[in-house]
Amino acid sequence: NMKNNAYKTHIKSTIYFLSLLIPLIGQTLQSVTDEKTGDPMLVGIGQKTDLMMGHFGEWFNEEKDAIITIEKGSDNSYFGKITWMKFPNDENGNPKTDPLNPDEKLRSRARLGMVMMNNFTHIEGNVWDDGNLYDPKKGKDYSGMITLADENTLDLRGYIGFSFIGRSSTWTRKLD
């Protein structure tokens, strides 16, 4: 009888423990659709974020005068290149270049098609860090961090030295 009571207490404890876990599990799992097959999938938030990053896509910069296409590289880091510009030509009608680049050899390269961000690695959750950003409008290089605020909003932080000393920019996903 004493053994039976201990067993019942153990079962009640286990049920109570599981009742606490179930809401937590529900919060960390989300339903998403497989982009290739259209099948629904249940994945953890980290996996969902990585799924979105795997097909990261096209983003308008804050000024909405350029689209940067972000892709996953062969080394599993992310990079972005300028794939559309509202004003791709200079005042003389020539394709814009990179005249402010500190490296003289790069000043004649075309701005359209330029890789302007690279080496972003997934840190945790919805944050990618340890990247490099290049601002062709200023000719400056920055360390960078990306936070995926939601499915269609990216918060970029460019900085020199410490991330709290820098500039933030919000990009929005190009929706067709």
N, C-alpha and C positions, 0 to 999 in steps of 0.2 A: 504494500500500500504506500509506504514511504517512497519507494522507487517510482511508483506510478505518479505520485505528486511531483516529484523532481522532474520527471519526464514532461508532465503537463506544464510546469513552470518554464521549462526549457522551450517548449513549443510556443507558449504565450510570448516569451521574450523574443523568439525568432520572428513571430508574426508582427510584433510591435516594431522590431528593427526594420523589417521589410516594408511596413507601412510608412516608416520615415523615409526610406530610400526611394520608393516609387515616385513621389513627386519630384525628387532630385533628378532621377533618371529621365523623367518626362521633360524636364527643363533643358537637359543637355542633348536631347535627341530632337531632330527636326526632320520633317518630310521635305525632300527635294525631288526634282525630276531629273533623271539621267538625260543629258543633252543629246546623246546619240540615239538612244532607243525610245525615249519618251516615257520609260517605265518609272513609276514612283519608287523612291528609295528612302530608307530611314537611316540617317547618318548622324554622327556626333557633330557638334558645332565646329570643332577643329577640322574635321573632314569636309564639312560643307564649305568652310572658308577656303580650304585648299582646293576644293572642286571649283569654286568660283575663280580662284587665282589661276588654275590650270587653263581656263578659258577666259583670261582676264579681260581682253578686249580693248575697246576704244574709249578714250576719256577726253572730254573737253577740259582744257586748262581753265583757270579761274576767269580769265578775260574772255573766254569763248572765241579766241582768235586762232586757236590751233587744236588739233586732235593728236593725242599721243597714244599710240598703240602699245599696250603692255603685254609682253609675252614671257613665257618661261623658257629660259635658256637650257642648253644641254647639261650645264652644271647645277641645275635645279635652282638657280637664282633667277630673279626677274629683271628685265630690262625694258626700256620704253624708247620708241623712236617717233619722231614727228612725221605723221602720215598725211596731214592735211593742214593747210594754212589759209585763213581768210584772205590774207594779202601776201601771196607767195612771191610777188615781184617787188623790187625796189622802185623808187621814183623814176628810174630810167627804163623800166620795163624788163629789167634783167632779174633772173631768179635770185632771191635773197641768199646771202652767204653768211659767213661767221666773222665779220671784220674786227670784232672786239676780242677775239680769242687771244689769250696771252702767247700761245704758240703760233708764231708767224706762218708756219707751214700749213696750219689748219684754217687760216683766215679766208681762203678761197673755196673751202668746201661748201656744198649746198646745205642750206638749213633744212629744206624738205628732205626727209629720209634720214636725218641726223639722229644717232642714238644720243639722247640727252639725259638718260638715267640708266644705271646699271648696278649689278651686284647686290640687289636687295634680296635678303634671305629671311625666311619665315622664322620669327622669334617665338611667338606664342599667340594663340587666339587669333585676333584679327590684326596683328602687327608684323610688319616687315621692316627690318632695320639693316644697318651696316652698308647702306647703299651710297651711291654717288649721284649727285644731280648737277647738271650743267645748265646754266641759264644763258642762252645765246643772245638774249636782249641786253645782258650786262657783261657777258664774257667772263662769268665767274663760276667756279666749281664749289660745290657744297657737299658736306656729308648729308645723308638723308634718311628719313624714316617715313613709312607709309602706315596709316591706320585706315582700315576699311570701316567707315562709320556705319554704313549700311550697304545693301547690295548695289546701290547706284551713287554712292558718295565716298570719295577718297579724301582723306586729310593728309597732305604732304607737309613735312617739316624739313626745311633746309637750314643748315647751320654750319658754322665754322667753330670747331672746338667743342663747345657744350650745347646740347640740344635746347636748353632753355634760352640760349642767346641765338636767335635766328628768326626765320620768317616762315609763316604758315600759309598754305594755299589750299583751297578746296576745289577739287575736280569733280565733275559730274559725268556719269556714264553716258555715252552717245547711244541713244535709243532710236532704232529705225522707225 
